[in-house]
Amino acid sequence: MIRVLKGNKEIRVEDHHKDKYLADGWSVIDDKGKVLEKPVNQKVDAAEFAALQEKYNALEEKYNESEKENDELVKKIQELEKSKK
């Protein structure tokens, strides 16, 4: 028996039905809920993946800049608090 998941519905099915469920949009999962196999209709094409990767990289760079700016501001606040004492 294998576990399959679609949306928030999880069921156990016979192993020989796996391909049918994958074709119908179900994911095969392990006992902890980790996806072992994605459904056939959830594959991402190369162009879409590249676009998503580009967006991710831009957001990651922006996040890193924000973290750096935040660290600098925290240091300034700490310096100001020390100078008040």
QUISULVEN-V426147 format. One record per residue. SS is DSSP state (hx for helix, st for strand, lp for the rest). PSI is psi in whole degrees, -180 to 180 (NA if undefined). Layout:
# QUISULVEN-V426147
ss->SS psi->PSI
ss->SS psi->PSI
This chain:
# QUISULVEN-V426147
ss->lp psi->143
ss->st psi->161
ss->st psi->136
ss->st psi->152
ss->st psi->136
ss->st psi->117
ss->lp psi->-123
ss->lp psi->15
ss->st psi->127
ss->st psi->131
ss->st psi->165
ss->st psi->135
ss->st psi->162
ss->lp psi->146
ss->hx psi->-39
ss->hx psi->-7
ss->hx psi->0
ss->hx psi->-50
ss->hx psi->-39
ss->hx psi->-45
ss->hx psi->-39
ss->hx psi->-42
ss->hx psi->-28
ss->lp psi->5
ss->lp psi->11
ss->lp psi->149
ss->st psi->144
ss->st psi->129
ss->st psi->161
ss->lp psi->-174
ss->lp psi->-22
ss->lp psi->-1
ss->lp psi->3
ss->lp psi->133
ss->st psi->122
ss->st psi->-37
ss->st psi->133
ss->lp psi->155
ss->lp psi->157
ss->hx psi->-39
ss->hx psi->8
ss->hx psi->14
ss->lp psi->143
ss->lp psi->131
ss->lp psi->165
ss->hx psi->-40
ss->hx psi->-43
ss->hx psi->-40
ss->hx psi->-44
ss->hx psi->-41
ss->hx psi->-43
ss->hx psi->-39
ss->hx psi->-41
ss->hx psi->-44
ss->hx psi->-43
ss->hx psi->-47
ss->hx psi->-41
ss->hx psi->-44
ss->hx psi->-38
ss->hx psi->-41
ss->hx psi->-44
ss->hx psi->-41
ss->hx psi->-46
ss->hx psi->-39
ss->hx psi->-42
ss->hx psi->-40
ss->hx psi->-43
ss->hx psi->-45
ss->hx psi->-40
ss->hx psi->-43
ss->hx psi->-42
ss->hx psi->-41
ss->hx psi->-38
ss->hx psi->-42
ss->hx psi->-43
ss->hx psi->-42
ss->hx psi->-44
ss->hx psi->-40
ss->hx psi->-42
ss->hx psi->-40
ss->hx psi->-38
ss->hx psi->-39
ss->hx psi->-23
ss->hx psi->-28
ss->lp psi->NA
